[in-house]
Amino acid sequence: MTELCFTAEEKDVGSRIDKFISDSEPSLTRSSVQKLIDSGFVTCNSVLIQKNYKLRRGDKILVSQPDPVELDVEPENISLEIFYEDNDLLVVNKPKGMVVHPAAGNYSGTLVNALLYHCKGRLSSINGVIRPGIVHRIDKNTSGLLIVAKNDDAHNDLARQIKAHSFTREYCAVVTGRFSEKTGTVHAPIGRSKYDRKKMCVCDTNSKDAVTHYEVIDEFGQFSLVRFRLETGRTHQIRVHCAYIGHAVYGDDVYGKPVKGVQGQCLHAKKIGFVHPSSGEYMEFDSELPDYFVKIIGKLKKIS
């Protein structure tokens, strides 16, 4: 059991305890803090509290993190395209169709299974046995670059960069329609849909601030090739924001329309940049558009 202790200061008065804890500890998301509170692992002044408790000056908060539950996640000898690797981290180019970490119905063939084999188990433990080393995720049907932490210090440092919005993440996508403005920003909060808990949506209730910058690279017929830069990193952010402004990602069968012969959204995590946790050097990696993506562009250009 790991314990974290915090004391609320004057500037924290009136803040919700779940937000305060997640802001104070980069390795904990707000949803994970809420789960800890609901399970009785968080006390304030030695008393169990609710996740909407508002802080008072001098409150003593204790967060107990249970040790990870042992789960049979097996290393698997799966080929990985590694852009960079050292003792602290590696940058992997995930193929479309690969799940990042084990979950119901996907306990093998995931990126984590491959990483456990490649790294011989030497991965950060911040996210437990299900997501060892995983600092950030991309969807199963999104291809592209991911950073993986090999130790807890590197993981915490990279998580701080993401939270501070200093972590570079650029994507390319084919989307429906043409844009009247070739550059712009979508600033709209994202939360879970109250009608379908598997989907996210733009909403004002129980949502988080979300900012996506875009630039149109090319147009063909009624489709556009667009570059996106994430300022925040919410679940399905680009897909939700694109649908919200009327330009759903091509092939997105959740927020847009399925396309025969296309397995999921045409979205690629093309560029990633960060300050190395040990050297302090800024590093940036850029990947080529994968074959499936190039073929879709060629097909749409031919049709148009």
C-alpha positions, 0 to 999 in steps of 0.5 A, spaced: 500 500 500 502 506 497 500 513 501 500 520 499 499 526 504 497 533 502 495 539 506 490 544 503 492 551 503 489 558 502 489 557 495 485 551 495 479 553 499 473 551 495 476 546 491 473 539 490 477 534 493 478 529 487 480 535 482 485 537 488 488 530 488 489 529 481 492 536 480 497 535 486 499 528 483 500 527 476 500 520 476 493 520 478 487 522 473 481 525 476 477 518 475 482 514 478 481 519 484 474 518 484 474 511 484 479 511 490 474 515 494 468 511 492 472 505 495 474 508 501 481 509 500 481 517 501 480 520 508 480 528 510 482 529 517 482 522 518 474 521 516 472 518 509 469 523 505 465 524 498 468 526 491 465 532 491 467 535 498 470 542 498 476 543 501 477 548 507 484 551 509 489 546 513 485 540 511 489 533 511 488 529 506 491 521 506 490 517 499 492 510 500 493 506 493 492 499 493 498 495 491 496 492 483 492 486 483 496 480 480 493 479 473 495 474 468 498 478 462 503 474 458 509 477 454 508 475 447 513 476 441 509 481 437 513 485 432 514 492 434 516 498 430 520 502 435 522 509 433 527 510 439 529 507 445 533 508 451 533 506 459 527 511 460 523 510 455 521 508 448 517 511 442 513 506 438 509 506 432 502 502 433 499 499 427 491 500 426 487 495 429 492 493 435 489 494 442 493 498 447 492 494 453 488 488 455 481 489 457 475 485 456 475 481 450 482 483 449 487 479 453 492 478 448 495 481 442 495 488 445 501 493 445 502 491 452 503 484 451 508 486 446 512 491 450 512 486 456 516 481 451 520 486 448 522 490 455 522 483 459 518 486 464 522 493 465 516 498 465 513 503 469 508 501 475 504 507 475 498 504 472 498 497 475 499 491 471 494 492 466 497 498 463 505 498 465 509 503 462 503 506 458 503 514 459 498 516 454 493 512 449 490 512 442 484 508 440 485 501 437 483 503 430 488 509 430 495 508 428 501 512 430 506 514 435 506 512 443 511 514 448 512 508 453 515 509 460 520 504 463 520 507 470 516 511 474 520 517 474 520 517 467 512 516 467 511 521 472 515 526 468 512 525 462 505 525 465 507 532 468 508 535 461 502 532 458 498 535 464 502 542 463 500 542 455 507 542 453 507 535 450 507 535 442 501 531 439 500 532 432 495 527 428 493 527 421 486 525 419 481 524 413 475 528 414 468 529 411 466 536 407 470 542 406 472 547 411 470 555 410 476 556 414 483 553 413 485 554 420 482 554 426 481 552 434 475 547 437 474 549 444 469 545 447 468 541 453 468 533 452 464 528 457 461 522 457 454 521 453 448 520 458 445 516 453 450 512 451 456 511 456 461 508 451 461 514 447 463 521 449 460 528 447 461 535 447 457 537 453 457 542 459 455 537 465 461 533 468 465 535 462 473 537 462 476 542 458 478 540 451 482 544 445 484 542 438 487 546 433 487 544 426 489 546 419 487 543 412 492 540 408 489 538 402 482 537 399 479 532 394 472 532 392 467 533 399 473 530 403 479 534 407 486 532 409 487 535 416 492 536 421 490 536 428 494 539 434 492 537 441 492 542 447 488 537 451 488 530 451 481 527 452 478 521 450 476 520 443 478 528 443 479 529 435 473 524 433 468 528 438 470 535 436 470 533 428 463 530 429 461 536 433 463 541 427 460 537 422 466 534 419 466 527 422 473 523 421 472 518 415 470 511 417 469 513 424 463 508 425 462 511 432 461 518 431 460 518 424 458 513 418 461 506 417 465 505 410 464 499 407 471 496 406 474 501 412 476 498 419 474 504 423 477 511 423 482 514 418 486 517 423 494 517 425 498 520 430 503 522 426 508 527 431 510 526 438 515 531 442 517 531 449 523 533 454 527 527 455 526 526 463 533 525 464 537 529 459 532 535 459 533 535 451 527 536 447 526 530 442 521 530 436 519 524 432 515 524 426 512 518 422 510 517 415 502 516 413 501 508 413 499 504 407 492 504 409 491 511 410 495 513 403 490 508 399 484 511 402 487 518 400 488 515 393 481 512 392 478 518 394 482 523 390 480 518 384 473 518 385 473 526 386 
